[in-house]
């Protein structure tokens, strides 16, 4: 199955599972589980959420996470500050990268917007492979994250 078809299937599953759910944390946890276990190469899959100006770990799947990310540092804060998704082909070449795990080699971060178009956090996915993420990942992860505040 192509990567695009996997994403379409996951998106459909998320839509079915959350049809009558209005709890963002539960939706995030469900999205994490589906993505982490159904997409090859997803080493760490999770959300970081803004909490009084701090970026704190939320629901995730994978190895132990950094609990708080230093303000305006790293890929997650870059996605928040730019208000757009960020793909990093090689995290060792990203100035200010926060290494919660030395096994992470590439990363994608997708901002999470609430219904008022305020950023409430980010979806952060790491891979052990260099250059694992592309525009297909960006497109479908953005669509899936948009379902949180449906």
URMO-V305116 format. One record per residue. N is the residue number from 1. RES is the residue in one letter. PHI is phi in degrees with one decimal (none if undefined). Layout:
# URMO-V305116
n=N res=RES phi=PHI
n=N res=RES phi=PHI
This chain:
# URMO-V305116
n=1 res=X phi=none
n=2 res=X phi=-69.6
n=3 res=X phi=-59.0
n=4 res=X phi=-60.1
n=5 res=X phi=-65.1
n=6 res=X phi=-62.0
n=7 res=X phi=-62.7
n=8 res=X phi=-61.1
n=9 res=X phi=-67.5
n=10 res=X phi=-63.3
n=11 res=X phi=-59.5
n=12 res=X phi=-63.1
n=13 res=X phi=-63.2
n=14 res=X phi=-59.8
n=15 res=X phi=-56.7
n=16 res=X phi=-65.3
n=17 res=X phi=-69.8
n=18 res=X phi=-105.5
n=19 res=X phi=-48.3
n=20 res=X phi=-118.9
n=21 res=X phi=-106.6
n=22 res=X phi=-127.3
n=23 res=X phi=-126.0
n=24 res=X phi=-55.2
n=25 res=X phi=-65.2
n=26 res=X phi=-65.1
n=27 res=X phi=-65.6
n=28 res=X phi=-60.2
n=29 res=X phi=-61.5
n=30 res=X phi=-66.8
n=31 res=X phi=-59.7
n=32 res=X phi=-56.2
n=33 res=X phi=-60.1
n=34 res=X phi=-63.6
n=35 res=X phi=-63.9
n=36 res=X phi=-63.0
n=37 res=X phi=-95.3
n=38 res=X phi=-112.4
n=39 res=X phi=-104.8
n=40 res=X phi=-68.1
n=41 res=X phi=86.5
n=42 res=X phi=-84.5
n=43 res=X phi=-84.2
n=44 res=X phi=-137.9
n=45 res=X phi=-134.9
n=46 res=X phi=-171.0
n=47 res=X phi=-112.6
n=48 res=X phi=-112.6
n=49 res=X phi=-119.8
n=50 res=X phi=-71.3
n=51 res=X phi=-142.5
n=52 res=X phi=52.5
n=53 res=X phi=86.3
n=54 res=X phi=-97.5
n=55 res=X phi=-105.1
n=56 res=X phi=-113.0
n=57 res=X phi=-63.1
n=58 res=X phi=-117.6
n=59 res=X phi=-59.3
n=60 res=X phi=-154.9
n=61 res=X phi=-129.9
n=62 res=X phi=129.9
n=63 res=X phi=-69.3
n=64 res=X phi=-52.2
n=65 res=X phi=-103.1
n=66 res=X phi=-67.4
n=67 res=X phi=-76.6
n=68 res=X phi=-127.1
n=69 res=X phi=-101.9
n=70 res=X phi=-55.7
n=71 res=X phi=-55.8
n=72 res=X phi=60.0
n=73 res=X phi=-127.6
n=74 res=X phi=87.2
n=75 res=X phi=-70.8
n=76 res=X phi=-61.9
n=77 res=X phi=-66.1
n=78 res=X phi=-61.1
n=79 res=X phi=-62.9
n=80 res=X phi=-67.9
n=81 res=X phi=-66.5
n=82 res=X phi=-84.0
n=83 res=X phi=60.4
n=84 res=X phi=-154.6
n=85 res=X phi=-66.7
n=86 res=X phi=-129.5
n=87 res=X phi=-109.1
n=88 res=X phi=-118.5
n=89 res=X phi=-64.3
n=90 res=X phi=-142.5
n=91 res=X phi=-62.8
n=92 res=X phi=-70.2
n=93 res=X phi=-101.3
n=94 res=X phi=-98.0
n=95 res=X phi=-61.2
n=96 res=X phi=87.5
n=97 res=X phi=-57.2
n=98 res=X phi=-98.5
n=99 res=X phi=-93.3
n=100 res=X phi=-74.1
n=101 res=X phi=-140.4
n=102 res=X phi=-70.1
n=103 res=X phi=-79.6
n=104 res=X phi=-70.6
n=105 res=X phi=-119.7
n=106 res=X phi=-139.2
n=107 res=X phi=-154.6
n=108 res=X phi=-133.1
n=109 res=X phi=-126.2
n=110 res=X phi=-124.7
n=111 res=X phi=-63.6
n=112 res=X phi=-109.3
n=113 res=X phi=-106.4
n=114 res=X phi=-83.9
n=115 res=X phi=-66.0
n=116 res=X phi=-92.1
n=117 res=X phi=67.0
n=118 res=X phi=-92.2
n=119 res=X phi=-77.2
n=120 res=X phi=-109.3
n=121 res=X phi=166.4
n=122 res=X phi=-142.7
n=123 res=X phi=-90.3
n=124 res=X phi=-123.0
n=125 res=X phi=-126.7
n=126 res=X phi=-112.8
n=127 res=X phi=-129.5
n=128 res=X phi=-78.2
n=129 res=X phi=-101.9
n=130 res=X phi=-67.9
n=131 res=X phi=58.2
n=132 res=X phi=-79.4
n=133 res=X phi=-102.6
n=134 res=X phi=-142.2
n=135 res=X phi=-67.5
n=136 res=X phi=-66.0
n=137 res=X phi=-59.6
n=138 res=X phi=-56.2
n=139 res=X phi=-57.9
n=140 res=X phi=-78.0
n=141 res=X phi=-66.3
n=142 res=X phi=-61.7
n=143 res=X phi=-65.3
n=144 res=X phi=-68.4
n=145 res=X phi=-62.3
n=146 res=X phi=-60.2
n=147 res=X phi=-71.3
n=148 res=X phi=-59.8
n=149 res=X phi=-110.1
n=150 res=X phi=-68.0
